[in-house]
Amino acid sequence: MAFWQLTVPASAETSDGLTNFLWEQGALGVVEEETPGSPAQVRAFFAEATSSTGLLSAVNAYRASLRALGFAEAGDARIAPLLDEAWASAWQQSFPARDVGRRLRVVPPWLDGTGPEARDAVGRLTVVIEPGRAFGTGHHGTTEGCLVLLEEALAADPGAPVLDIGTGTGILAIAALRLGAAAVLAVDLDPDAVAAARVNAERNHVGGGLTVRLGEAADLIEPAPIVLANLLTHAHLTMAARYRRLVAPGGQLVLGGMLDHEDDRVTDALRRTGFEPRARLALEGWASLRLTAPR
């Protein structure tokens, strides 16, 4: 035995918070699994030296706090030993290549043997993303929705510069450059995310067009023709007035991270600042939006 595999029941409302909690506990890898007809769950992998009883106790305490807040946390967390070979296989099989929208293909680095340029010949623009501590691999409904609407936004305004707020792994920023954006400024409050985005930019050979900065949206001054933000609903509601300043007149705003019964609140808040909805995409219980700013 070389690793522990921890499996925890989850829901759309709690999986992101649970994933972050498991990273903080020292996970080597975390996979969110949502299969139609089956309850969602999170699988995390830990080194053999980790105390299995201590880990299980910490997870149970965290889930108890979620229940106290009103979240339904049914089922028990389970932990089991995993052989060295099985760890690598289990981790990598959770991230197959994935076609997104009309033009994109998201690929983990262990499947990218030929490089982006060669893969482009089959009709898809490849984005190579290393799954890690930062959010965004293209395998989650909210990230996929943003990628699809980003493609639409750049089709409507080819070559436009892009601002990516809360970049995570940098997947949206890198995809924007692969889709023809002139330049992208990506910001995030998390140093791990900034580091991951920079590594992924180098891996995709787009470093020259991408600026990744540690900071928050309040620090930004210059508006952009296309603004991306894959955040949670409460963050969008807080940012509604600021989005109006950050999106250039007539520009486009692509948002993700909203549960598909919450996005109408975001739409209403943005309408009050002058935005007009153009497209909505719901995937796996998550909603993404594309809106335009007034001219």
N, C-alpha and C positions, 0 to 999 in steps of 0.2 A: 504494500500500500504506500502511495506517495502523496495522495491528496484527499481532502474531504469534499464531498458534494452535498451542499445544503439546498433543499427544495422547499420553497415557501409558497403557499397559496396567496394569491394577490387579486386585485381588481383594477379596473382602469383608473380609479381614483387614487389608489395607493401604490401602484407598481413603481412609479418614478421615485417617490419618497423612499420606498423600501430598497430600491436599487442603490440610491445614494447612501443609505444607511449601511448596506452591505459593503460598499467600497470603503466606507469609513472604518469598518471592522477589519479591513485588511484583505478583502477578496482579491484573488488573482484574476478573476474574470466573472462577469455577471451577464446572464442571458434572460431577457423577458420573453416568455412564451405565451402566445395567444392562439389557440387552435379552435376553429368554429365547432361548437357543440361541446367543448370541454372547458372547465374552469381555467382561468388564467393562472400562471404561476411564474415565479422567479427562481432560476437556478444559479447558485453561486459556488465558486470553487476556492478552496482554501488550502494552504500548505499543511503538511502532516503535523508540523509542530504546533499548530493552532489547537487550543483546547476545545474539543467538540462540545463538552458539557457547558463550558463558559459561553461559547458561541450560541448554542441553542437557548441558553438562559437569556442572553442579551436580545435575541430575536423575539422570544416570547414576551419579554418586557416591552419591547417596541410595539408589538402587535396589540398588547393590552392597552397601551396608551392610545392607539388608533381606535380601538373599540370604545374607549372612554370618550373620545371625541365624536362618536356617532357613526364611525365607519364599520360596516359589517365585515368582520374578519373570521370567516369560517374555515374549518380544517386545521390540521396540525402541521407544523414545520417538521421536516425530516432531515436527518443527516446520516450519511453512509460513506464508507471508505471507497476510494476509486483508484485503480491502478494507473501508473504513469502513462501508459499508452492510451488508456481510455480517456484520461483528462484531455489530451491534445485533440483526440477525435471528437469528444463531446463538445468541446469549445468551438472547434472549427466547423463542425457540421451545422451548428446553429447559425452560421453566417454564410449561406450560399450566395453566389452571384444573383443579382436581382435586377430585372429590367423595370425601369420606372418611366412613365410617360411615353412619349413618342420617340425620344432620342437618347435617353440616358441609360446607363448600366452601372450599378454600384457593385464593386468587387472588393473582397478582402485581399490583402497583399499575398496570402499564400495561394490564391488562384490566379494571380496576375503574372503568369510566366512570360507573356509576350509583350507586356507594356501597353500603355494607352494608345500609342500611335497605331500599332498593329491591330488592336482590337477595334479601333474606329473603322477599319475597313469593312466590318460586317454590318455597318449601318448604325452603330450605337456609340455615343461618346462615353468613355469609361471614366468613372470616378473611383479611385482606389482609397478605401478608408480602413484604417486599423481600428477595430473595436477596442475600446479602452475606457478610462475613467470619464471621459467627456461624453455628453449625450449626442447621439446622431449617427446612425449607421445606415439609414435608408430602409431598415427592416421594421420600423415602427410606423403606424398609420399617420401620425402627425408629421414625421419627417418626409414620408413619401408624398403626402398631400402638398406640403410646401414645395417640394421639387417639381411636381406637376404644374402648380400654379406659377412657379418661377419661370418654367419653360414658356408658359403662356405670356408672362409679363415681358420677357425678352423678345418674344416673337412680335409683340406689339411695339416694342421700342428697341430695335436691334442695336447692340453696341453700347447701351446705356451704362454708366457707372452705377455701382450697387453699394448699399450700406447694409451690413448684416449685424443685427443686434442680438447678443447672446449666441455667439457662433458655435459653441460646443466643439465638436470635432472639426469644424470648418467645412462640413459637407455641403452646405448651401452656398457658401462663398466659392468653394472650388467648382461646384457645378455651374455657378453663374459664369465663371471664367471659361469653362469648357463650352458653355452655350454662347459665348461671344461677348460677354460684358467687357467693356474697355478696362475697367479696374474695379477692385472691391476693397472696401475698408471693413474689417471685421473686428468687433469688440466683444469682450466678455469679462465678467467680474472674477472668474475662477482661473487662477494661474495654471491649473492642470489643463483646462480647456485651451488656454492660449498656447501652451506648449504642444498639445495634441494637434491643434490646427496648424501650427507652423511645421510640424513633422509631416503632416498629411499634405501640406502645400508643396513641400520638397518632393514628396513621393509622387505627386502628380505633375511635377515640373511646371508649376504655375506661380512659383515664389515671386517672380518679378512683377506680377500683376496684383498680388495680394498683400495688403498691409494688415497685420494682426496686432491689436493693441489691447493691453490690460486696462480696463476702465468701464465706465457706465455711460448710458445714453445721455445723462445730464451733462457730460463733458463735451458732447458733440455740438458743433455750431453749424457747419455747412450742410444744407439740405442736399438730398440725392434724388435722382429721377426714379430709382427703384429702392425701396427699403424692405428688408426681410426681418422678421422677428418670430422665432419659434419659441414662445414663452407660454406660461400658464394664463388662464383667464383673468385672474386678479391683476396680473402684471399688465395685461393689455388695457384693462379698465383704468389703471393708474396712469398709463402712458398715453391715453387717448389724446389729450391736448398737445403733448410733446410730439406725437406722430405728425400732427398737423404742421409743426415747425420743421420736422426732419424730412418730410416728403416735399420735393420741389413742386411748384404749381403744375397741375396736370399730371403729376407723377403717380406711381403705383405703389401700393402697400400690400405685401404678402404676409399673412399671419398664420401661425399654427399653434398647436398646444391646447386647444379648447375642446372640452368634451362636447359631443354633438348636440347636447341639449342646453349648452351654455353660450354658444357663439352668437345667438340673437342679441344677448346683452351687449356684447362687444360691438356688433353691427350698429345697434341703436346709439351707443356712446359715440361711435365714430361719425355716424350721420349728423349728430349734433355739432360736430366740428367741421362739417362740410364734405366729408368723404361719401362717395357713392359706391355701393357694392357692385361688383362685376361678375364674380364667380364664387361658388362655394363647393367644396369637395369634402365628403364625409367618408372616412375609411377606418374600419376597426373600432368604431366608437369615438373617433376623434374628428374634429372639423378644422378645415383650413379655409381661409378667405383671401380673395383678391379684391382690392378696392382702389378707386382713383381719387386723387385730391382735386379740389376745384382749381380752375385756371385763374 
